[in-house]
Amino acid sequence: MELRAALDGIAAEHSSDAGKAEVRDHATAEDIHHFVELKLVEGVGSLGLKLHTGRSRNEQIATDLRLYVRAEIESVWKGWPHGPRRW
């Protein structure tokens, strides 16, 4: 639960424009996944290093893109005049 609370805190802290700028301008983070890992280690220590679950950053990015596209499709379907259909 400690890890989940830390992740929720990072999301809340960095959802504003100022928080997004901090992510973008962070000096050492290679990408968003590395930024989150660094913030977790700051907050919860070595427990933050267990976030990877054996996936490479490329796999994490591919998963992020799939989730983003799926959410966007759902939002478009909700606005579709005939309602959503399964394909």
Sine and cosine of phi, psi and omega as CSV:
sin_phi,cos_phi,sin_psi,cos_psi,sin_omega,cos_omega
0.00,0.00,-0.50,0.87,0.00,-1.00
-0.88,0.47,-0.65,0.76,0.01,-1.00
-0.92,0.40,-0.67,0.74,0.01,-1.00
-0.89,0.45,-0.68,0.73,0.02,-1.00
-0.89,0.46,-0.64,0.77,0.02,-1.00
-0.91,0.41,-0.66,0.75,0.04,-1.00
-0.89,0.45,-0.68,0.73,0.04,-1.00
-0.88,0.48,-0.64,0.77,0.03,-1.00
-0.90,0.43,-0.67,0.74,0.03,-1.00
-0.89,0.45,-0.69,0.73,0.01,-1.00
-0.88,0.47,-0.70,0.71,-0.01,-1.00
-0.92,0.40,-0.67,0.74,-0.05,-1.00
-0.93,0.37,-0.50,0.86,-0.12,-0.99
-0.93,-0.37,0.32,0.95,0.03,-1.00
-1.00,0.04,-0.29,0.96,0.04,-1.00
-0.98,0.19,0.19,-0.98,0.04,-1.00
-0.88,0.48,-0.63,0.77,0.02,-1.00
-0.91,0.42,-0.65,0.76,0.03,-1.00
-0.91,0.41,-0.64,0.77,0.04,-1.00
-0.91,0.42,-0.59,0.81,0.03,-1.00
-0.91,0.42,-0.61,0.79,0.02,-1.00
-0.89,0.46,-0.66,0.75,0.03,-1.00
-0.89,0.46,-0.74,0.67,-0.05,-1.00
-0.89,0.45,-0.62,0.79,-0.11,-0.99
-0.99,-0.15,0.13,0.99,-0.03,-1.00
-0.87,0.49,0.73,-0.68,-0.14,-0.99
-0.94,0.35,-0.58,0.81,-0.14,-0.99
-0.93,-0.37,-0.25,0.97,-0.05,-1.00
-0.96,0.28,0.77,-0.64,-0.01,-1.00
-0.98,0.22,-0.56,0.83,-0.01,-1.00
-0.35,-0.94,-0.02,-1.00,-0.05,-1.00
-0.87,0.49,-0.59,0.81,-0.02,-1.00
-0.92,0.39,-0.65,0.76,0.04,-1.00
-0.92,0.38,-0.63,0.78,0.04,-1.00
-0.85,0.52,-0.74,0.68,-0.01,-1.00
-0.89,0.46,-0.67,0.74,0.03,-1.00
-0.87,0.50,-0.71,0.70,0.02,-1.00
-0.87,0.49,-0.69,0.72,0.01,-1.00
-0.91,0.42,-0.63,0.78,0.04,-1.00
-0.89,0.45,-0.70,0.72,0.00,-1.00
-0.89,0.45,-0.62,0.79,0.09,-1.00
-0.86,0.51,-0.66,0.75,-0.11,-0.99
-1.00,0.09,-0.65,0.76,-0.12,-0.99
-0.83,-0.56,0.13,0.99,0.03,-1.00
0.97,0.25,-0.52,-0.85,-0.11,-0.99
-0.90,0.44,-0.30,0.95,0.08,-1.00
-0.85,0.53,-0.53,0.85,0.01,-1.00
-0.90,0.44,-0.36,0.93,0.02,-1.00
-0.97,0.24,-0.19,0.98,-0.03,-1.00
-1.00,0.07,0.08,1.00,-0.06,-1.00
-0.94,0.35,-0.48,0.88,-0.17,-0.99
-0.86,0.51,-0.54,0.84,-0.01,-1.00
0.81,0.59,0.49,0.87,0.08,-1.00
0.97,0.23,0.28,0.96,0.00,-1.00
-0.96,-0.29,0.58,-0.81,0.07,-1.00
-0.97,0.23,0.23,-0.97,0.05,-1.00
-0.90,0.44,-0.59,0.80,0.04,-1.00
-0.87,0.49,-0.66,0.75,0.04,-1.00
-0.91,0.42,-0.63,0.78,0.03,-1.00
-0.90,0.45,-0.67,0.74,0.00,-1.00
-0.92,0.40,-0.68,0.73,0.04,-1.00
-0.87,0.49,-0.66,0.75,0.05,-1.00
-0.91,0.42,-0.69,0.73,0.05,-1.00
-0.84,0.54,-0.71,0.70,-0.01,-1.00
-0.90,0.44,-0.67,0.74,0.03,-1.00
-0.88,0.48,-0.70,0.71,0.00,-1.00
-0.90,0.43,-0.65,0.76,0.02,-1.00
-0.89,0.45,-0.75,0.66,-0.01,-1.00
-0.89,0.45,-0.66,0.75,0.02,-1.00
-0.87,0.50,-0.69,0.73,0.02,-1.00
-0.91,0.41,-0.64,0.77,0.02,-1.00
-0.91,0.41,-0.65,0.76,0.05,-1.00
-0.88,0.48,-0.69,0.72,0.02,-1.00
-0.88,0.48,-0.64,0.77,0.00,-1.00
-0.93,0.37,-0.57,0.82,0.06,-1.00
-0.93,0.38,-0.69,0.73,0.00,-1.00
-0.87,0.49,-0.61,0.80,-0.01,-1.00
-0.89,0.45,-0.50,0.87,0.02,-1.00
-1.00,0.01,-0.05,1.00,-0.03,-1.00
-0.95,0.30,0.73,-0.68,-0.10,-0.99
-0.89,0.45,-0.46,0.89,-0.03,-1.00
-0.99,-0.12,0.08,1.00,0.03,-1.00
0.99,0.17,0.24,-0.97,-0.04,-1.00
-0.95,0.30,0.58,-0.81,0.10,-0.99
-0.76,-0.65,0.51,-0.86,0.10,-0.99
-0.99,0.16,0.65,-0.76,0.04,-1.00
-0.93,-0.36,0.00,0.00,0.00,0.00
